[in-house]
Amino acid sequence: MEEGEEVVRLQPPMEADAGWWAGGGKTEEARPLKVQFSEPAKHFTDAAPIGNGRLGAMVWGGVASETLQLNHDTLWTGVPGNYTDPDAPAVLSKVRELVDNGQYAEASLAAFGLFGHPTEVYQPLGDINLNFGDSDDAYMAYERELDLTTATVSVKYTLGDVEFTREHFSSNPHQVLVTKISANKSGCLSFTVYLDSKLHHHSSANSANQIIMEGSCPGKRIPPKGNESENPSGIKFSSILELQIGGDDGKVQVLNDGKLKVDGSDWAVLLLAASSSFEGPFTKPSESKKDPTSACLKALSLVRNMSYPQLLAYHLDDYQNLFNRVALQLSKVSSDALREKRLAFLNEIPIQNSPASDCGVSGLVKLKSSKIDSSAKLMDGTFKSTAERVKSFKDDEDPSLVELLFHYGRYLLISCSRPGTQVANLQGIWNKDTEPAWDAFPHLNINLQMNYWPSLSCNLSECQEPLFDFIASLATNGSKTARVNYEASGWVTHHVSDIWAKTSPGIRKPVWAVWPMGGAWLCTHLWEHYSFTMDKGFLENKAYPLLAGCASFLLDWLIEGHGEYLETNPSTSPEHSFIAPDGKTASVSYSCTMGMAIIRQVFSAVVSSAEVLGRSNGDFIKQIKKALSRLPPTKIARDGSIMEWAQDFEDPEVHHRHLSHLFGLFPGHTITIEKTPDLCKAAANSLYKRGDNGPGWSTTWKMALWAHLHNSEHAYKLVRELINLVDPDHEIKFKGGLYSNLFTAHPPFQIDANFGFTTAIAEMLVQSTEHDLYLLPALPREKWAEGCVKGLKARGNVTVNICWKKGELHEACFWSKNENCLKRLHYRGTVTTVTLTHGNIYRFNKHLKCMKACSLKEGTFL
């Protein structure tokens, strides 16, 4: 330290505290992160989701009757399957021959012979049904909200002079769903509660104030209509609800039909535990040793003597340790102008006993709504449901709604994917149907991958662990599929899977089924996890064996082409057909751009992993490097776009929803502004050609792609495109948007776009490679003129804080937890090379000059 420099004592920061190094700049007080509703739910997508990774619920918030729709992540139809086909090699030879002869339509027809069996189906657990006996027309002052900062749902309303409150959360530490119902006057709470399910089940109530529901999932995807004994035994489940009440005169009565009736209590707490007999993807349910009822009873025994505040405290500690890692504030105008705007606005409207701290960025004052006067309050601007905020976004472009939707994706990931759970499926964990859309199974040609995109950049790396467990299961089954179906080493999986780790091709059409790249794309997440966390133990023990197995298959899958390059045959561009030179529509050809981009990414990850682990000199790595040098390059079509197939085929659907040929731009790394400017220009042409319309996940992928082209204007245009209210009764095919609970629409509901949106916002603010870190690369400066983001992650295990004012970088802070790293900082053409030493905080100004460095170990600025 030089003489005269300031010494500041600091407490060592905790990783989970997003505010511990705010960067010195003043930021506004955080706005409430709440999804708010002005009435009970009418549709599934009006209900509020809660979850602990395994046990989820949708809270409908009815007054006379309440429904909590329940899900458990292991409830699926079916049993472990055989994912091999000894006839496949002969079919494969025929398909390859037809492709070599340029008979692409005929090859597409022949590829039907490569199909496997259909996937199994995700099932709902059941419902908690509460009947209060009150009239739906009598209530007033109704409020329902999901608070993202606490992962709780609350419902409030008034009947006469009594205010009733319900609070719900799903506890990860104790693996129970918790509901508290209370009234502000003693003895006023009375209701009946029971459990129900769409699955085969039976339930009963007992004198211990418990309702026990036991049942099973179908052992086949579609149960046979004949002899039930032909249906193999499916996954068994149990759910137990335990009721506690308070008050001097409260009573609980056991009814004969499996119901509990509460009369005259002050409050009630409902604890629900659920479990299944699922023991993993390789164990038949009939051979499972797990007793789900015993597991539920054990879980309840651990919480029975805990108070509601204690359960809530454990829940908050667990959840907020993850959620509070990242903070985001966006403003359209500078803080001074914003304060003046607020003051002027507040002077124009009456504030009816609402504190100023309830104001949002637009100056709207939150008041209680009611069934009688809610419409009047909506008109004078004193309360807006989240649905109304979505509807008005096209006019007001409220940045706080972007903040809310960004954090909603993080909330959903925490709530549906935790260490030890199943992967987040097409609907996360939330599903009301025995035959959900697309069976809710994981799709491996974009959707499952998108589910986990925010886990690294948005500081939730633990939430990605179920994905790695799933990949390991796929590798086990996929090694058999590779050996039998393709006579290849390593392991493979295709475009759909399920809880049983199905790895064979799907059914119906080759345009999506004949795509053996699903496992390879998933494997890119293994290297990404290492590059963000720098966890060498993870790389050595988990990631590298899976990557090497995948690469072994890809080496065998590649064959000699007609020229100097290796090729893949058959090959499809996910879900997209082309017009062959003979005028026929086809989907099967060779060496499609996406497949080659994924192979290049996997091979590069294997080579990089070997370098880290000191294994670069082996024969296997030499093979990989040789093959890597012979992969065909990404080509530019006649119209200036990225060529999607190996030949410049005619595209019959230029506005197709998939962006597969742009994988190399994002989430891949082979197309970059600095290294491949011509390909970036072609990628932009491809995006213009595709257009901005599409399902939710496509819209958010386009957001991220434009962000990586550093085109803030178009990235923001797609923000506006997604924030569009969807009416569940009048959905438009392939037209995405948001439902009233902020679930994203394909339509119908698919959760992937929620995660894609969160990721895209992060990519607009921070991008990184192994050696480069880009600050505000796609900031829409006029839309978010002032803001601050804290706690995002960059590769190299670097935590990033950025504040900006008047659309320009104000300052940035970086902290590397346990690794030294060399980074090139980029901001609007300025590049600075810095060395970040682990355990230190570095603060840079808008010119990328390091202003201060703070040693956490010494607690002083250096």
TIVEXLUM-290756 format. One record per residue (C-alpha): residue in one letter; z, y, x. Coordinates in pm, whole numbers, plus 32768, in hexadecimal, padded with zeros to 4 digits. Layout:
% residues N
aZYX;...
***
This chain:
% residues 862
m800080008000;e7FAB8157807B;e80A082788080;g80B883367F3C;e803182207E5D;e80EE81DA7D1D;v81D380AC7D05;v81F880137BAC;r82E27EF07B62;l82537DEB7A75;q82DD7CBE79C5;p82057B8C7A0E;p811E7B6978E3;m81007A36780A;e7FA079AD77D4;a7FCD79B1765A;d802C7B21764B;a7EE87BDE7612;g7F907D2E763D;w80377CFC778E;w7F327DB97852;a7E967EA9775F;g7DE37F617873;g7EA580A27855;g7DC581367748;k7E59818875F7;t7DE280AD74DC;e7E1C80C6736B;e7F287FFE72C2;a7E9B7EAB7262;r7E167E9B7100;p7E8B7D867018;l7DB87C4E703D;k7DBF7BD26ED7;v7CC57B2F6DF1;q7D247BBD6C9E;f7CD27B556B3B;s7D017C1069F5;e7D057ADB6916;p7D3579616920;a7C1B788F69AA;k7B02782368C4;h7A44775F69CD;f7A9F76976B00;t7A1977B36BD7;d7B0978A76B2F;a7C3877D96B9C;a7CFA78266CDC;p7CF677216DF5;i7E2476B86EC0;g7E3F759E6FBC;n7EF1751570EC;g7DC474677183;r7DFF732770C2;l7E8E73806F6D;g7DDC74906EAA;a7DEF752E6D53;m7D2E76236C7E;v7E1377066BB5;w7D78776D6A69;g7E90785469FA;g7E8A78136883;v7FA478A167B2;a7FD977AE6692;s7F7076906774;e7F47768268EC;t7E76758E69B6;l7E9275476B27;q7D6674736B86;l7DCC73916CA5;n7D0F73026DCC;h7D6B721A6EE9;d7C79720D700B;t7C71708F7023;l7C0970416EBC;w7AA76FBA6ECD;t79E66EA46E27;g79816D726EE9;v79E86C9B700E;p79756C83717A;g78026C38718A;n76FE6B917263;y76286CAB72EE;t75236BD6739C;d73CD6B547335;p732B6A417408;d71DA6A8E7365;a71DE6BF873DA;p713D6BC27534;a70006B357499;v6FEC6C5773A6;l702D6D4A74C2;s6F076CBB7588;k6E226CE4745C;v6E926E4C7420;r6E5B6EA1758E;e6D016E0E7589;l6CA06EDB7458;v6D2A701A74F6;d6C6B6FD37638;n6B2E6FB47568;g6B6F710174BC;q6BAC7058736B;y6CDE71267319;a6CDE70F8719E;e6CBC6F8071CB;a6DD26F8472CD;s6EAE703F71D7;l6E756F2F70D2;a6EB56E1971CD;a6FFD6EC37232;f70936E6170E2;g70C86D0F7189;l71C56DAD7276;f72B76E0A715F;g741C6D8D7157;h75186D82703D;p75956EAF6F77;t76D26F5D6FDF;e78196F406F22;v78A870556E49;y79D6713B6E6D;q7AC471176D46;p7BC571FB6C9D;l7D3271956CA0;g7D95721B6B4B;d7E4773376A9E;i7FA173C76A6F;n7FA474356904;l80A57530688A;n80C475886719;f819B76B566C4;g815A76C0654F;d811778356552;s7FEE78DA64B0;d7ED379496594;d7EB87A8764C5;a801F7AFC64ED;y803A7B406663;m80247C8D6718;a80207D10687E;y7F667BE06906;e7F3C7BC16A7F;r7EBB7AA36B51;e7E7F7ABD6CC4;l7E4A79F26DFE;d7EF87A966F26;l7E427A357066;t7F5F7AAF7143;t805379B670A9;a7F6878A77022;t801078C06ED0;v7F8E78EB6D6E;s805C79A96C70;v803179D16AF9;k80F37AD66A33;y80EC7B3968C7;t81D27BC167BA;l82237B27666A;g82F07C0E6592;d83F77C9C667B;v83F57B76676C;e832D7B7168B0;f82C27A19692A;t826079D06A91;r81C078A16B2F;e819A78736CA6;h80D1775F6D4E;f809376EB6EB2;s803775AB6F67;s812075667089;n809074D471C7;p81E0749D7274;h826673D1714F;q8121735170B5;v817F73B46F52;l80F2749F6E4E;v81FE75936DDC;t820876556C95;k831F77386C20;i832777B86ABA;s842478BD6A55;a847B79BC694B;n85327B066976;k861F7AAD685A;s86FE797E685A;g86B878546780;c855678C26729;l848C77BB67E2;s8414768D671B;f82E375B26759;t825A74526765;v81BB73C0689F;y80EC728868DF;l7FF071F969D7;d7E9271846983;s7D5D710C6A3D;k7BED70C36A00;l7C166F8B6AD6;h7CA56E3E6A66;h7E1D6E7C6A5A;h7F666E5869A5;s80926F4069A8;s81FB6F39693B;a83297020693A;n848A6FBB6997;s85ED7037697D;a85E170B96AE3;n850471D26A5D;q83D271356AFC;i827570EA6A82;i81C86FD66B45;m80506FB16B2C;e7FA66E8A6BD7;g7E356E386BD5;s7D016DDE6C9B;c7BA76E5B6CF2;p7A726D916C99;g7A226C8E6DA2;k78B26CDD6D76;r77F96E216D54;i779B6DCC6BEB;p788B6CCB6B54;p77D26BA76AB5;k77C86BA7693B;g77FE6A2E692C;n7916695F69BF;e7A156A476A60;s7A7369336B55;e7920696D6BFA;n79916AC56C61;p7A406AB36DB3;s7B9B6B456DCA;g7B896CB86E17;i7C7D6DAA6EB3;k7DC96DAD6DFB;f7E8B6EEE6DC8;s7FD86F686D4D;s805670BC6CE9;i81C071076C94;l823A72476BF5;e83AD72966C0D;l844C73A16B33;q8578747B6B7E;i860475806A8F;g870876936A97;g87E077406996;d891E76ED68D6;d8874766F679E;g873575D56826;k86E0746E67C4;v85D873716825;q856872676731;v849471366782;l83877101667D;n82ED6FAF6632;d818C700D6698;g81D870516805;k823A71BC67D7;l836A728C6834;k83E0739A6746;v84AA74C567C0;d8575759866CF;g863E76D76707;s863876EC6883;d86377821695F;w8546778E6A5B;a849C764D6ABD;v841275CA6C04;l830674BD6C02;l82D073F26D3D;l819C73166D4E;a814C721A6E5D;a800D714C6E6F;s7F9770336F4E;s7E916F216F5D;s7E5C6DC96FF2;f7D466E4670D5;e7D876DC77237;g7C4C6E3A72DF;p7AD66E0672BF;f7ADD6CA27347;t7BED6C0D7266;k7B976B85710F;p7C776C106FFD;s7CC96AAB6F95;e7D546A6B70F2;s7E186BAE710E;k7F8D6B8F7154;k7FD76CF170E0;d80A96D1F6FA8;p80536E776F1C;t81776E7B6E27;s82726E3B6F3C;a81CF6F4C700D;c81F570436EED;l83616FE86EB4;k83A870167026;a8304716D702B;l83CF71DB6EFE;s851371576F91;l84E6724370B9;v84C9737B6FDF;r85A473266EB6;n86D373DD6F3D;m861475086FC1;s8612764C6EFE;y84D276F66E95;p850978146F91;q8534771170A6;l83F3765D704C;l833C77A87039;a83C47817718B;y834876D97236;h81F87700718A;l81D4786A71F7;d82367820735E;d8134770A7376;y801A77C172C6;q8049791A735A;n8053788A74BA;l7EE1784A7480;f7E7579597391;n7F197A807442;r7E5A7A467585;v7D3B7B237513;a7D397C79746D;l7C107D4473F5;q7BF77EA77370;l7AB37F4E730F;s7A7980B27293;k79408169722A;v79C182B972AC;s7AA9833073BB;s7C1F8321737D;d7C3E849D7351;a7B2684A97252;l7BB1837571AA;r7D068415717D;e7C66855070EB;k7B93847D7001;r7CC183BD6F8C;l7D8B84F86F55;a7C7685986E88;f7C46845D6DBF;l7DB7842F6D7A;n7DD285986D06;e7CCD85506BFD;i7D7484266B55;p7ED083E96ACF;i7FA483026B9F;q808482476AB0;n81B081EC6B85;s80DB81386C86;p812F81706DF5;a802382016ED3;s803880CD6FAE;d7F87800D6E9B;c7E4980D46ED6;g7D1880276F65;v7C0B80C97036;s7B6A81586EFE;g7CB081F46E88;l7CCE81116D5C;v7E3480F06CE2;k7E9D7F926C7C;l7F567F836B33;k7FB67E616A57;s7EA27DF9696E;s7EDB7D81680E;k7E1A7CD76701;i7E2E7E0F662A;d7DCA7F256719;s7D237E7A6841;s7BCA7EF967E0;a7C48806167DB;k7CE180376933;l7BA17FA569BB;m7AE880D8693E;d7BD481D769D8;g7BDD811B6B23;t7D5080CA6B30;f7D187F526B51;k7BF47E7B6BB8;s7BEA7D056BB4;t7B3D7C6C6CDF;a7A197C106BFD;e79F17D7E6B9F;r79FD7DDE6D0D;v78E57CE76D54;k78167D756C36;s78417EDB6CB1;f77FD7E8E6E21;k768D7EE26E00;d76FB80466DAA;d783B80846E6D;e78087F936F95;d79817F7F6FB7;p79CD7F07711B;s7B1F7E7F70AE;l7A687D7A6FDD;v79B47D087119;e7B087CED71C2;l7B887C1D709E;l7A5D7B3270A1;f7A747B0D721B;h7BDF7AA57208;y7B9E79CD70D6;g7AC878E971AC;r7BE378C872A7;y7CD87886718B;l7BFC777370FD;l7BD076C8724E;i7D4876C5728B;s7D78763F712B;c7C7C7522713A;s7C7674AD72A4;r7DAB74677375;p7DF4736F748D;g7E01721273F7;t7D3E725F72BB;q7BDA72067259;v7ABF72F472AB;a7A7B741171BC;n7972738A70D1;l78687445700F;q797974DD6F33;g7A8F74E87036;i7B9174176F7D;w7B6A74B16E23;n7AAF73EA6D1B;k7ADE73B06BA6;d79CF72AB6B67;t79A571366B9D;e783471836BD7;p783A72D16C90;a770173886CFF;w765E72CE6E20;d778971E06E0B;a784972E06EDF;f7802720A7012;p77D672A87169;h766F730B71B4;l762873017328;n74E973D1732E;i75A4751F7311;n76BD75157214;l77D0745572CB;q77857510740C;m77997660735B;n78EC75FC72CC;y79757603742C;w78B9772974C2;p79DF781C7499;s7AE077337532;l7AA577AB7696;s7A3979167688;c7B3B795D7579;n7C5C78C07637;l7C9977857568;s7C3F76787665;e7D46758575DF;c7C93757E7491;q7B6974DC753D;e7C2873A2759F;p7BC472DC7467;l7A59730F74C9;f7A9272667619;d7B4671427575;f7A1D7122748A;i7924712975A9;a79E870127654;s79CE6F3E7518;l785B6F8874FD;a782E6F1A7667;t78CB6DC87617;n77EB6D8174EE;g76C76E3C7587;s76BD6D5976B8;k766A6C3675CF;t75636D03751A;a74C66D697666;r74BF6C0576E9;v74366B5B75B0;n735D6C66750A;y72CE6D047645;e730E6C007754;a73B16D187818;s74F16D4E78D9;g75F96E537885;w76376EBE771F;v75806F717609;t75BA6FFC74AE;h74D970A473B2;h74ED71C072B7;v7601714C71C9;s7748709371ED;d789170537138;i79F86FEA7171;w79806E9371E8;a78BA6F367303;k77666ECD727F;t76616EED7395;s75236E557303;p740F6F2A726C;g743C6FAC710C;i73606F6A6FE1;r7262700F6EF8;k717770CA6FE4;p711D70B47155;v711572317166;w728E722B7187;a72EA70BD71C0;v721A707972F8;w72DB715B73E3;p73A570AC74F5;m742571F6757F;g7564721974AF;g7648718A75BA;a759C724C76CD;w75D27398761B;l773E733F75E1;c776372F27753;t770E745877AE;h785D74B3770F;l790E73DF7814;w788B74B07935;e78C175F37871;h7A2E7593783F;y7A59756A79B3;s799C76A97A07;f7A8477727925;t7BCF76C37971;m7B90764F7ADA;d7C5875157A85;k7BEF742A7B9C;g7CBD730C7B10;f7BFE732379C9;l7AB4732B7A84;e7B0571FC7B58;n7BB0711E7A59;k7B0071707914;a79CE724B7935;y791971B57A60;p791A704879EC;l788C70B2789C;l778C719B793B;a7721708E7A32;g76F66F8E791C;c7624707F7854;a755270D87984;s751A6F6679CC;f747E6F3C7876;l73AA707378A2;l73266FF279F1;d72B16EB67942;w72336F777813;l714D704C78E9;i70006FA87930;e6ED46FFE7A06;g6DF170F9795E;h6C7D71257989;g6CA972377A8D;e6DAE72897B92;y6ECE72A37A9C;l6FB671AA79F9;e6FAD719F787E;t706D71217751;n6FBC70567648;p6FFC70597524;s708271B87501;t70C7729D73DA;s7131740773B0;p725973E872C2;e71F173E67155;h70A774997198;s6F4674127170;f6DFA74847202;i6C89747071B1;a6BE0737F72A1;p6A8473C7732D;d69F172DA7229;g6A8173B57113;k6B8F72C170AC;t6CFF7320708E;a6DDC72697186;s6F3272807226;v6F2871847343;s6E8371E2748C;y6EFB71F675F4;s6FCF72D976D4;c703C73D775D0;t70CD75127667;m723074E475E9;g725373817668;m71DE73E677C2;a72C7751477C4;i73EF7438776B;i739573387876;r7378744F7977;q74CE74D0790E;v757273787924;f74D673267A76;s754474797AFF;a76A5743C7A7E;v76B172E77B27;v763E737B7C71;s773B74977C5A;s785173A67BFB;a780072CA7D23;e781673F67E0A;v7970744B7D85;l79E372E27DA4;g794972A47EFB;r784D71A37E81;s770672527ED2;n768871567FD1;g767270267EF0;d752D6F817E87;f756D6FD67D1A;i7575714C7D62;k743B712D7E33;q738D708D7D0B;i740471A47C29;k738872B37D16;k7237720B7D3A;a720D71EC7BC2;l728573517B90;s716D73D17C6F;r706A73167B9E;l70CD73947A44;p6FB9745F799F;p6FFF75D57990;t702B769A7850;k6ED5771E77EC;i6E56784F7732;a6D6C781E760B;r6C2978D775C6;d6CDB79C574D9;g6DD87A2475E4;s6EFC795A7558;i6FB7783975F9;m6EED76FB75C7;e6FBA761074EC;w6EF974D37538;a6E4E745A7675;q6D0474CA75E3;d6CC0760F752E;f6CB5756A73D8;e6C887635729A;d6DD3768271F2;p6DC5764A7078;e6F1376F87040;v6F3778227128;h707A7892707D;h7123774370B5;r72A0774E70C2;h72CA76997211;l72B27751735E;s72A87615742D;h71A6768A752C;l728A77AE7586;f73A776CB75FA;g736A773E775E;l73C878A376FF;f750278417641;p75D277717651;g751177097787;h74EE77D778C6;t738B779C7940;i72F378D2789C;t73917A167917;i732A7B827925;e73527B937AA1;k72AD7A4A7B04;t71A97A0979F4;p71407B56795A;d6FF37ACB78DD;l70A379B27824;c71997AAD7792;k70767B76770B;a6FE77A377678;a713979DE75E4;a71447B317539;n6FE77AF174AF;s706179A0742E;l71837A47737C;y70A17B4B72DE;k6FBB7A317273;r70D8796B71D7;g71567A9B711A;d72B77AFA70B9;n72E07A316F78;g737F78DC6F7A;p74BA78146F3A;g760278946FC3;w760877C77102;s74A4782F7155;t74FD799D7125;t7624798A7212;w755E78CA7317;k745A79E17308;m75757ADD7338;a75DD7A317479;l74767A0F74F0;w74317B8374BF;a757A7BCE756E;h75017B0A769E;l73C57BD97699;h74B17D0776A2;n74187D83755F;s75437E1874AB;e74747EAB7391;h73E97D5D7320;a752F7CA47358;y75D97D9E7274;k74BF7D847176;l751D7C157153;v768C7C71712A;r761A7D316FF7;e75407C0E6F8F;l76667B1B6F89;i77607C026EDF;n76C77BD16D8A;l778A7B4B6C5E;v770D79FD6BDC;d773F79A26A6E;p778F782A6A5F;d76E07817690C;h759E78B66989;e756678406AEE;i741378706B92;k739477536C6B;f73AA779E6DE1;k743878F96D9B;g758379196E4E;g76A57A046E15;l78177A026DC5;y78DC797E6CA0;s7A077A3E6C1A;n7AF579806D02;l7A1179D16E2C;f7995786C6E4F;t782D787B6EC5;a770A77FB6DF8;h75E277246E59;p75F277196D28;p76BB765D6CB9;f77F176866D90;q77D476276EFF;i78E176986FF0;d780976AD7129;a7798781370EA;n7903788770E0;f7923780D7245;g77CA788972A4;f782079E7722E;t796079F372FB;t78A2797C742C;a77887A7573FE;i78797B9B73E7;a79207B287529;e77CA7B0875D2;m77717C697567;l78A67CE67623;v78C57BFB774F;q77D67B0477F2;s780B7A3E792D;t776E79437A1A;e780C78967B42;h77EC79D37C13;d77957AEA7B1E;l785B7BA67A18;y77A97C8F7926;l78707D9E7875;l78037E13771C;p76A57D7D7748;a76487DA575D8;l773C7EA67551;p76AD7F5D7420;r772180AC74A9;e76DC817A7372;k777F807D7289;w78B480317358;a78D781737420;e7A3C812A7482;g7AF47FE674AA;c7BBA7EF37575;v7BB67D7C75A6;k7CCA7CC37656;g7CF17B5D76C6;l7B8A7ADE76CB;k7B3B79DC77D6;a7A2979D978DB;r79BC78BD79BA;g7AA1788B7AE1;n7BD4789679FE;v7BC77A1179F9;t7C707AC878DB;v7BC27C0A7875;n7C367D4A77CC;i7B3D7E617782;c7B677FB376DF;w7A4A80A37692;k7A2C8203760A;k790182BD7578;g7832818675AF;e787A817C7725;l7959809C77F5;h7AAA8141782A;e7B5A803778F6;a7B697EC2792A;c7C797DDD79A9;f7C5A7C7F7A35;w7D577B747A82;s7D1F7A1F7B1F;k7E3D79337AD7;n7E1C78307BEA;e7CCE78577C9B;n7C3A794B7D92;c7AD779A47D33;l79B97A827D9D;k79167B3F7C80;r77F97C317C5E;l785D7D2B7B52;h773D7DB47A84;y773E7EE479A5;r76007F977938;g754A7F697A80;t76777F9B7B65;v76D87E647C2A;t78137E3D7CFB;t78827D077DB7;v79F77CC87DAB;t7AE87BBA7E18;l7BEF7B677D15;t7D247ACB7DAC;h7DEC79EE7CC4;g7F2F7A7F7C44;n7EB47BE67C58;i7E427CDD7B4F;y7D1B7DBA7BA9;r7CC77EFA7AEE;f7B6C7F957B03;n7AE880DD7A7F;k7998812079D8;h78EF81397B2D;l796E7FDA7B81;k7A5680697C87;c7B9D7FAC7CAD;m7CB080A47C5C;k7DE07FC37C80;a7E3A7E5E7CD0;c7F857DD27C65;s80337CA97D02;l80EC7BEA7BF5;k81B47B327CFB;e823D7C727D8D;g823A7D317C44;t81977E607CE7;f80437F047CF7;l7F9F7ECF7E49;
***
